[in-house]
């Protein structure tokens, strides 16, 4: 009799032990999932933080290098015989300067035109000067007064005044907001260019990626 009753009891005990084993596996699975989710979140946050810090360092490096850029126009004749622009820039700073845009600003004519021209990148090393800048740019009225701007790839703007074919450096003088350049040879209106791919900061462009 006892042997007959003990068989169901052993079955129930086996089922309980099996249930406990399944519960243990389920609990362990949940713990593993929680750990994996936490690790994934940690890795994601770490990656985002590293990306943010890299961007901050790039911006700080760019700002530091931009502040090292120091150059001036070589005063003198800045037009060719056929009225093409021909300016010279002297790099008196401690870092190389790469010119990527030339701006021609006609503030004094009947219609104020502000035109940026994309040029072949021109590298000016410290302590050296480069000539023949902007020789592809034709001025329609060589007797007019223009403001000439050379823009570096870091966003620094070097300004000179072209009057009757002669240029005078005016980097220490007041400058208006540059506005982002349009297509090569295109015309941009300064009063409408406070937005775009560049953020205005005083008298320079600051590039943010």
C-alpha angles and dihedrals in degrees: 000000000000091000091054092051094045094061096069089043090055089048092052091047090051091050091050091051090047090049091050089051092051091047090051091052092048092048092048090049091053091049091050091049091050091049092048092048091049092047091048091050090048092050091047093050091046091051092048091048092049090049090050093049091049090053091049091050091048091052092046091048091048092049091048093049092045090055089054092058109104124163142140139201116259103240117236142064111356103172131080123226090264092051099258119145115259114173132165127217126200118206108215095165133092097250135061118261124213115199114209104160136039117200123202112194120190102193096154104053128089090266116038106226122187110190129177120198123201109226135188105276108268119200118210113190123212113279094015136097132219125210136190093051114164097010090148091062116094119202113215094206113030091185092060123099114246137180110227120203128189114198123203125212088252091057101255115143123212113197134201135169118234112203123171090343096308122107128213123192113244103171091125092053131081118290131193124228111289102216120208117292122253126217118314108293091004125134123241128190110227094210090060101044107083091115135047138087091329130063114223115234116177105297100340140068116244115203119217123185 
